[in-house]
Amino acid sequence: MAGLAAGRGYPQAAPVTLYNPRNDVYWYLAALAFGVLALPFLVHATGVFLFGSYAAGGALGFFGDFMRGLAARDWYSWALALGPLVLIAAWRGAWRLTA
């Protein structure tokens, strides 16, 4: 018992916290990267499957139009880019309220 400070227990007795606020930043960055870099290609692939080829070119043409939409501040481009971020933020916030 000499190695333990007075009033302290073993480290295993410490409460386990699953929530770490630093992890939120990584979740948000991953969601933003997915929304900007991966989701436009998935939307393009779905559109090609359902409606046929894209009139302005292939997947890179769609991605270029998407990036121009972001630069022009079109709401639909920003909704596509920020959609995963909003979903992850709502999920993390709801999880924090229940934990």
C-alpha positions, 0 to 999 in steps of 0.5 A, a space after each residue: 500500500 506504500 506505492 499508492 497515494 493517500 485516498 487513491 484507488 487502483 487505476 482499474 477502479 477509475 470510471 470508464 468514459 467513452 466520450 472524448 471530445 477530441 474524437 469529435 474533430 476527427 469524426 467531423 473532418 472525416 464526414 466533411 472529406 467524405 461529403 466533398 471527395 467521395 459522395 459526389 462520385 457515389 451520386 454520379 454512379 447512382 445517377 448513371 445507373 438510374 438515368 443514364 450517362 451524364 450530359 457534361 461528361 463522366 464522373 470527373 465532369 460531374 465532380 467539376 460541376 460540383 466544385 463549381 457549384 461550391 464556388 458559386 455557393 449553390 445550395 444543392 452543392 453545399 447540401 451534398 457536401 455538408 450532409 454527412 457532417 450534419 448527420 454525424 453532428 446530430 448523431 454525436 450530439 444525440 449520443 452525448 445526450 444519452 450517455 
